[in-house]
């Protein structure tokens, strides 16, 4: 399969067949989000909507996953902190909306500290893998700010309003093991096994049927908004469409013939 890359100032972007990898690449600034990074992240997310992309791995360079917004950039902006932060938040939210609604599965590979918007971004993954040394903290109110990055949407659905309020108001830090216990992380992996485990998971998902994974994302995104009848109707329509698809026919035939399926 071909490997493609795209040049960014604050990100590394590479696509190897059905797997795209985005690396937040400001290690000297703890991968803090400035206006360039969020703008580039929105562009990279758009690239991940392309046909053929089944999995997106999002991680950080160096010791941090992402320390959140770049407070120095906020303070020094000629626009003033408020307008500058609004622009960053809008671009980040545009990226996260695309990640949430794209067909590809998003794996957030949390290689180190995830703070503020970094925590929000980490928690948004369809699957979340954390290194054993990773940690998670909201950190917003410590700087006199309020949460963004869909934290007020995602976290209550994952861990409930009480625990979300605790994280946001006290800025308590969770270890990777605690985040897994709370339901924020799917897998905690030893640091020296982290990259290999993420790659194996990405390849496992990429070998599956793209339509099935996309349907799972759609169903989970709507489950708290629909009544049971509406949700069951959506389930019926999606499973019907998948059964009629090329991958669906291949999966059924492979199951009946007791062989491994070969999905596009």
Buried (B, 14 or more C-beta within 10 A) or exposed (E): EEEEEBEBEBBBBBBBBBBBBBBBBBBEBBBBBBBBBBBBBBBBBEBBBEEEBBBBBBBBBBEBBBBBBBBEBBEEBEEEBEEBBEBBBBBBBBBBEBBBEBBBBBBBBBBBBBBBBBBBBBBBBBBBBBBBBBBBBBBBEEEEBEBBBBBBBBBBEBBEEEBBEBBBEEBEBBBBEBBBEBEBBBBBBEEEEBBEBBBEBBBEBBBBBBBBBBBEBBBEEEEEEEEEEEBEEBEEEBBEEBEEBEBBEBBEEBEEEEEEBEBE
